[in-house]
Amino acid sequence: MITLNNIDKTYNKGSVTALKDISFSVKGDELFGLIGPDGAGKTTLFRILTTLMLADKGEASVNGFDVVKDYKQIRNCVGYMPGKFSLYQDLTIKENLNFFAAIFGTTLEENYDLIKDIYQQIEPFKDRRAGQLSGGMKQKLGLCCALIHRPKVLFLDEPTTGVDVVSRREFWEMLKKLKRQGITILVSTAYMDEAKLCDRIALIQKGQILSIDTPANIIDSFPEKLYGIKSAKFSGVFKLLQDTRSYPGIASCFAFGDSLHATFNDSSDKRLINYLHTKGNSDVTMETITPGVEDCFIHLLKE
Amino acid sequence: MKILLFLLEKEFRQILRNKQMIPLLLIAPVIQLVLLPLAANYTIKNISIAVVDNDHSTFSRELISKITASGYFRLTGYTAFYNEALSLVEQNKADLALQIPVNFERNLVRENSAKVFIAINAIEGTKANLGGAYLASIISDFNSDIRINWPAAPAASDPPQVAVISSYWYNPFMDYNLYIVPAILVTLVTAMAALQSAFNIVQEKENGTIEQINVTPIKKHIFILGKLIPFMVLGIILFTLGLFIAWLLYGIVPAGSLLTLYGSLIIYLFAMLGFGLLISTYSSTQQQAMSLAFFFILIFNMMSGMFNSVDSMPQWAQTIVQTFPTSHFIKIMRMVVLKGSGFSDILYEIGAMFVIGLILNTWAVLNYRKTTG
């Protein structure tokens, strides 16, 4: 349960706007994603909700407690995992867990069932110092420490940044399990492919929310028809992009890996393929594709 | 209370794992207490002297042999020309030039007075000062010696003289180590307490661990206590080690009670740890903390009467020095170690340290916030 009402936050005495008029709410057992590029204001939002920072304006509450007045209760019932690994590097996995359990007045054994699935993966290294763990293991330890006191609400600030693909997938599996335990989860990420794993997402850019909905609805709301354009010559993507953009009927065109995603001004135009061939691109193909969250994001940015 | 114990357990675990900490704690005081007293010794020896002897008489030779026999001087030049002696000074081969003029002996016998000229290289201030003073006292000694051995001089015609004989209380042999070693021990404890406590907290900021601690329900004062107590303990260990080394190397045994000494130490550490904490609340990186702490520690150590007496400073400077806990603790150390002062003699210093400590700690706690921005 998280609600935000008209939250504003500026830095450097108002010269830098970090958050502008942010309002949304997260339901009890929801996995809510904050999707946005670096510098969008995601971390600021987390710091306000975890009572580490005061907003300039607006109100927010977590689990029914006001972030300003009831900050003590909030600190008892939330788990926070900052974007930067922030456990004691010179303590071992076990010592870190025991320490954080102790300052919340609990023990590892008491809440073992909650973190069991995650902890078992790092248990073989429990006597290794946290500083010597790999990125994925650090994230798992961070999650364990954030969960050790059985929080009602979990805040995860870019938990998968710098983690390999397999570990990322495992991490999201774990989040789904935790959600089933009734924990509200607010997670931020800069990876668009992770967005569709959330129940609902908020697209955020320059401190403002562009759109809030389920991933499916956000994709459905994409107003135009999207086409994927591909050339057989693998190295020619940049040339293909420039040539496509120079075609008069194209509304937008962006590179996605080795293909292009493009929309047309009016309707699709098969003459584009001929145009591209005359420009020297070989074996160009074009087909209708369903947009992803990233396409929606780019589209919203344009508006 | 239970949480404080967990915090302390964690702190000690981390301190013991820090590879630098233990050598710093055990070896540094030994090295410093062996080396620093040598550097701070004011007894000057091996002063090079060039003599310009224009008289070549019995008296002039007697004077020269008296100077070289004193043990403080080394004759590095013996010439007949003042310019030659001065060029020795210029080449740094002589610190002093003594000119014995022509007819030195004759004037002394006939007119009952003779003049010598001393030129001193003042680049090294202390050496010049003390060298000149030593030489003057040897010459005046020489003066009274020849009068005694001088049957011709009628004793009655001598003007009456007041002879001053000093006796040095609490340090009868004016042993420099006795004076400087307790002060060096204080500077050691100062650096340890202020720097390490400041670094420790700033390190939590740098690593982001303070962020994780701040979202926990842990109380501010418990967290700060958890930081201060370990360094209080380390400070006491360091001090004990230092006292032991002072006894082993210099035979210094505190004349006063150890209880007085340790009681004052704890209050001093309370003040210096508060200072370290204050530094940490104003710094966000260890480098900032280092620059800030170093600036103050240098001033504390240099101004607090370790080398020079605070009483000889101008009044405004003395007022500033009063706010340095280090100046009070150096005074306490000397009073207790040399003189055997008890609690009642050092009440003012203890009170001053306590008040300063209270101010620093309150300031630091107010400035330490769990929220930012």
Contacts between the chains, C-beta under 8 A, distances in Angstrom:
chain1	res1	chain2	res2	distance
A	9	B	373	7.8
A	11	B	373	7.2
A	47	B	372	7.9
A	47	B	373	7.7
A	50	B	215	5.0
A	51	B	215	7.0
A	51	B	370	8.0
A	51	B	371	6.7
A	52	B	211	6.7
A	52	B	214	5.8
A	52	B	215	6.6
A	52	B	370	7.4
A	52	B	371	5.7
A	52	B	372	6.6
A	53	B	371	6.0
A	53	B	372	5.9
A	53	B	373	4.6
A	54	B	371	6.1
A	54	B	373	6.6
A	72	B	217	6.4
A	75	B	215	5.7
A	75	B	216	6.1
A	75	B	217	4.6
A	76	B	217	4.9
A	78	B	215	6.8
A	80	B	211	7.9
A	80	B	212	7.3
A	80	B	215	4.5
A	82	B	208	6.0
A	82	B	211	5.2
A	82	B	212	6.9
A	84	B	208	4.8
A	85	B	208	7.4
A	86	B	207	6.5
A	86	B	208	3.4
A	86	B	209	5.2
A	86	B	211	5.3
A	86	B	212	4.7
A	87	B	209	6.7
A	87	B	212	6.6
A	88	B	10	7.4
A	88	B	14	6.9
A	88	B	207	7.8
A	88	B	209	5.8
A	89	B	207	6.6
A	90	B	14	5.4
A	90	B	17	5.1
A	90	B	18	7.4
A	91	B	10	7.0
A	91	B	13	6.7
A	91	B	14	6.9
A	95	B	10	7.5
A	95	B	13	6.9
A	99	B	6	6.4
A	99	B	10	5.3
A	100	B	212	7.6
A	100	B	216	7.4
A	102	B	2	7.8
A	102	B	3	6.9
A	102	B	6	4.0
A	103	B	3	5.6
A	103	B	6	6.4
A	103	B	7	7.5
A	103	B	213	7.7
A	103	B	216	5.1
A	103	B	217	7.7
A	103	B	218	5.1
A	104	B	216	6.3
A	104	B	217	7.0
A	105	B	2	7.9
A	105	B	3	7.5
A	145	B	212	7.4
